[in-house]
Structures are given as C-alpha cells and as structure tokens.
Amino acid sequence: MYGAGDVRLVDAPDPVIEQPTDALIRVVRTCVCGSDLWTFADMEPSEQGQAMGHEAVGIVEDAGKDVATVKTGDLVIMPMFTADGSCSFCCEGLTSACRHVGFFGRMGFPGAQAEAIRVPHADANLVRVDAAPDDAIVPSLLTLSDVMATGHHAAIGAEVKRGGKVAVVGDGAVGLCGVIAARRLGAEQIIVLGHHDDRTNLAREFGATDVVSVDGEEAVEQVRLLTGGTGAHSVLECVGTEAATATAVEIARPGGAVSRVGVPHYAGIPAFPTWVKNIRVAGGPTPVRPYIDTLLRDVLDGTIQPGRVFDRTIELAKVADAYQAMARREALKVLLNP
Amino acid sequence: MYGAGDVRLVDAPDPVIEQPTDALIRVVRTCVCGSDLWTFADMEPSEQGQAMGHEAVGIVEDAGKDVATVKTGDLVIMPMFTADGSCSFCCEGLTSACRHVGFFGRMGFPGAQAEAIRVPHADANLVRVDAAPDDAIVPSLLTLSDVMATGHHAAIGAEVKRGGKVAVVGDGAVGLCGVIAARRLGAEQIIVLGHHDDRTNLAREFGATDVVSVDGEEAVEQVRLLTGGTGAHSVLECVGTEAATATAVEIARPGGAVSRVGVPHYAGIPAFPTWVKNIRVAGGPTPVRPYIDTLLRDVLDGTIQPGRVFDRTIELAKVADAYQAMARREALKVLLNP
C-alpha cells in the first residue's frame, strides 16, 4: 500500500531466516481484513509503502535451528501478530500486549499478502495443523489468524454466558464470527444488527435468532422489545464507529457488558450511559494464539465453519481488486490465492 | 437546597407511613456526600427546593403492617436509595437498577439530612444492627449507607485481587474507602493519588503503601515506576472528572481494570487507550444493600474503621456550614447530628 486507494503488486526479495527462532512460511491462503480498509481509505502517500496483510495459513519452508514445534512441510496457522511467548503478558495469555509484539503488515513489519513471510518466535506463534491443505478446511483455519479469534474475543469481553441474551452490532466478518462465538458459548438469544440481507442471512445460519436492520433509536427500541424490555446481557460492538458504540451501550442491559473489537475510530465511550447502568466495557486487540488453541478443535471437527465468511477468491496478483470489492461492500471478505 | 450555594434549614411536616411496607426512622446521624457538592455547586434556583442527603443511621420509630424484619426501636442502616427487593435486577443483586428505585435526596424524593425519614420497602432496604447507637460505632455504620459501600464497589469493579497492584485516584472519602476495600480484598500494593497530606496520611493508615501527590504525566510516570513499569492491575477512579479518568486509564496495566464510582462529569472514556491495552472499564451507582451484608461484620468487629473519614461533626441546624466546610476542602466529610 502506497497511500489511500493505492495498492500495488510488487516483486520483493525472498524473506530469509534472520534469527534461530524464525520460520519461513509459504503462504497457502491469505486475505483482506476489514481493518486493512481503514488504511486503504486514509493512508498518507508513502514512497517505500507498507507490505499489507496479517492473516495466513501456510506451509513451513524453513525453520531456524532453535525452532522445535514446527518443521519444513508442516501446515501452520499464523496469528496476526508475533509475540515472544515468554514475557509476563504472554504468560498471562495477553499476547497482544507482548513486550516484543510485532504486528504483521504494519509499521514496516512484513505483510502476509505475499507468497512467503518470515515469522519471528515461530514456536510461540505458529500452530501446526494436522490436516491436508485443501479448500474444505483452509478458509476456516485462516479465520483463526484474526477474524474468528476476534469474534471470540468480542464474545469473551462481552461475557457471553450459557442462556444469555446477546446483541452483535455489525454484520461484517467480525460480527458474523461474533455470532459463531456467542452460539458456541451457549447464548440463548443472538440478535444481529446489520443492513445486508446476504450477511444477516449467513448470521442466521451461524446461530443468530433475530435480525435488526434499522438504525439508531429505532434499533434500540427493537432490541428492547426483543429482550423483554431490558436489553442484552452481552453486546459485541464489531464496527468501531461512534454511532455503533453509542448503540451498543444503549442496547446493553443494566449490569451487562459491552465489548469493542474494531479499532475505535472515535474519541470517547459514552461516560454517563455506561456509568448509570453499571455496564462493563471491554475489548481490544485479540490475543490470538491462546484462542487458536481454544477454537482449533471445533474448526477441525466442523462444529464451527467460520470460513464461510469468505464469499470471493481472488488471485494475489489482482489484490487491488480485492480491496475494491470489499471497500464497495460487494464482497464480505476476500480470500487471496498466492 | 434551593439553588447553588443556597442551603436552608426548614421546618417540614413529620413523615408518615404511607404504604404497609414503609418504615419511619428517626435519624441518629447523617452526613454530607461528595456528590451533594455537585448540587451545591451547580443547582438551578428552585422555589420548592430539594430535600438533601441520602446517608443515615437511625432508630425505627414506626413500621407498616407488612414490615417483618425491623420493628420500633431497632438501630438500622439506610442505603442511599430504596429498591423493591423483588424485581429481576434486585434478585441479581444490582439493586441500583431496581425497577422501582428511589434515590433519597433527589428528584423530589425525601432527604436524609433531616430529623426523620420515611423508607419505602423497609424489609428490602433497612439493615438491623445489633449494637448500641454510640459514637464508637455509628460513624462507621453510617458509611455503609454509601461511601464505604461505594469504595467497595470501586474495588469490585476494578477486580481487586489478592496480591494485586492497585491505584486509587482521589483522596476524598470515597477514595479512602476504596483503599480500605482494596486492603480488605488482599491487594499487595495500594497507591493513592492525592494532594492533601492529612488525607493521604489517613490513606496510609487504611493500608495505602504509596502516595503520589503530583498530577498528569508526572503522576503516570511515578505509578509506572512504582509498579515495575507496567501499571496497576486495578485502578479505582474516585473523582469523576475527565482528567482523573484519563489518568486512571493511563496508569492501568494492559489487561487491567478501571472502575469509576463518582458521577461522571465528562463526556467520554478515552476510547483508544482503553482499547489498545484491553482494559476493562466498570463502575456505576453502588448496589448498596448487598454490600452492607458483605461489609457489616468487618465494621462490627473493628476489622475496618471507615467512620474515620469523618473529621468534623456539625449540628443539623448548621447544615449550611457543613456544605461550606466540605466545598472549601476544610473538612473531608462532615457528620451531621440532628
């Protein structure tokens, strides 16, 4: 990415092992994230550009001499960022706060929208998968790099409980994965707020019980009616805008919880409405690696099928088309084939 | 209160039993709350005025025929608001969200800065105390009406854990009770942020391990150093201003929790700083009654002595002086003697 709207396919040198804890992976599938669209919309022009992408399933091509858990030929899932696996935050499971965190596709770090990528601290990050790299399973594995893990983080932050009433604000790929996560955690009612019929229909297939397709006060009123007048115990805010956050807070039940997983593109969370209702607000960058460990079995046995959020596949050579299709909301989430 | 700065002692009709679930109590001690000072600072002039005060320890003078748990002559603690004790929120313990909540001293509801007061739903609200109404114990009992319960709510919202590092923003009566609560819950380190030597000295007696008396970025830096570079697991924001909230968020450890118990006098909780650190934000009006049940034993056996936050006693007849003394920060918290 060389600036807003300026996506270019360029030849880059092959990555090489730099540290004995590195691994190189050949990318089997990568994709475009909703968060990449913010960069696509507002990046300042840059001469050196930024390698993009942070989601990948790949095959290990080479590994440094200290790497013990993956080897050449292994199918692996790569989390959206690399953590050292040994600092106090990693030990607590909050890998996204790692003291040596490196976000792929940001601030000069390598991007996954590529043929190959170098992964530092391979043992702490890559997860070996005992499966064939076929089209039936790879898309769902790929969602564990970010979007399904992020939907799970939203559900955890919103304290989704068995039997609870849940609302998901947003019908993008994260929102849909939030529906999957809420269902998986046993929510009794899952209301999705979104405008796109194809997406809210998929949400229903994922377990949503109700769809609210209006906005603002009307949406708040509908959620109130659907929840017996009190609001949702758990609200997953999966958009990242001021309006979505205000709605999320308004539809939360007193004593409930709101989580925000989209990068916030607004200044403040409404202070008084959260206070007066004793609402807990949580969320942030997803600690991906521990969540892969939690979610992988359900993906492998087909209990959850988050790969269904991909509704288009494009060759990596035409990556600019993928950004366009998602920015224009013609595609929900695009799989890239290097 | 008839407007900002306009406190008057007036003769009012004696309250009477209106519902069979009411009780009348003769006020033994009441007090002025930090939240009353907001009203004292900015109330619009009003002809009918507002009876003030929401904290009381009293003796039951009369009880309606359906009241079963207290009787004439009992010493009781009155929570700062009345709840019905039977709605879904009360059953979950969030009495402050009761469907029939009534806040004493607000919006036309009776005030406790009086000789007597009518308490609706007496069984659900009043807590009988098996003690003599003497000066050794009554002040501490009185703090269970609000300020000590609120300090406890702050500690619960900030998820204070045994061995945790805690920061308390503000050295007012709520902050000091937050220190007591954090200590009681087993915090290993308790840093209090405040400017008043007499108050921070009392905080140390209550269990604070460190005092930070500077502001803004300097305070943030000191807390960082005191916590080994990472910030506090739990931050209790006990002021209610924008600056205090910004500081609270900045001194929280990634993955930590911030609670806010002062009525927020600002628009928004910083959205990005809370998000990027995965901080949970909680807090709101204190569900007092369940907390009295939790805290009363520790007050009665002297384990905690929150009544020490009262540093002055004034006759109810001179209630205006009490507001002045607290507004000028000459008194920390004033006990009123009807």
Contacts between the chains, C-beta under 8 A, distances in Angstrom:
chain1	res1	chain2	res2	distance
A	88	B	230	7.4
A	89	B	254	6.3
A	89	B	255	6.9
A	92	B	255	6.5
A	94	B	254	6.2
A	94	B	255	4.4
A	94	B	278	6.3
A	96	B	278	6.7
A	97	B	254	3.7
A	97	B	255	6.2
A	97	B	277	6.9
A	97	B	278	6.7
A	157	B	280	7.7
A	230	B	88	7.4
A	245	B	271	7.4
A	254	B	89	6.3
A	254	B	94	6.2
A	254	B	97	3.7
A	255	B	89	6.9
A	255	B	92	6.5
A	255	B	94	4.4
A	255	B	97	6.2
A	260	B	271	7.8
A	260	B	275	6.1
A	263	B	272	7.9
A	263	B	275	7.2
A	264	B	271	4.0
A	264	B	272	5.3
A	264	B	275	5.1
A	266	B	271	5.5
A	267	B	268	5.8
A	267	B	270	7.6
A	267	B	271	6.0
A	268	B	267	5.8
A	268	B	268	1.6
A	268	B	269	5.9
A	268	B	270	6.5
A	268	B	271	5.5
A	269	B	268	5.9
A	269	B	269	4.3
A	269	B	270	8.0
A	269	B	271	5.4
A	269	B	274	7.1
A	269	B	281	7.2
A	270	B	267	7.6
A	270	B	268	6.5
A	271	B	245	7.4
A	271	B	260	7.8
A	271	B	264	4.0
A	271	B	266	5.5
A	271	B	267	5.9
A	271	B	268	5.5
A	271	B	269	5.4
A	272	B	263	7.9
A	272	B	264	5.3
A	274	B	269	7.1
A	274	B	281	7.2
A	274	B	284	7.5
A	275	B	260	6.1
A	275	B	263	7.2
A	275	B	264	5.1
A	275	B	283	6.3
A	275	B	284	4.8
A	275	B	285	7.8
A	276	B	284	6.2
A	276	B	285	6.7
A	277	B	97	6.8
A	277	B	284	6.4
A	278	B	94	6.3
A	278	B	96	6.7
A	278	B	97	6.7
A	278	B	282	7.4
A	278	B	283	7.1
A	278	B	284	3.4
A	278	B	285	6.7
A	278	B	287	7.8
A	279	B	282	8.0
A	279	B	284	7.3
A	280	B	157	7.8
A	280	B	280	5.9
A	280	B	281	7.0
A	280	B	282	4.5
A	281	B	269	7.1
A	281	B	274	7.2
A	281	B	280	7.0
A	281	B	281	4.4
A	281	B	282	7.7
A	282	B	278	7.4
A	282	B	279	7.9
A	282	B	280	4.5
A	282	B	281	7.6
A	283	B	275	6.3
A	283	B	278	7.1
A	284	B	274	7.5
A	284	B	275	4.8
A	284	B	276	6.2
A	284	B	277	6.4
A	284	B	278	3.4
A	284	B	279	7.3
A	285	B	275	7.8
A	285	B	276	6.7
A	285	B	278	6.7
A	287	B	278	7.8
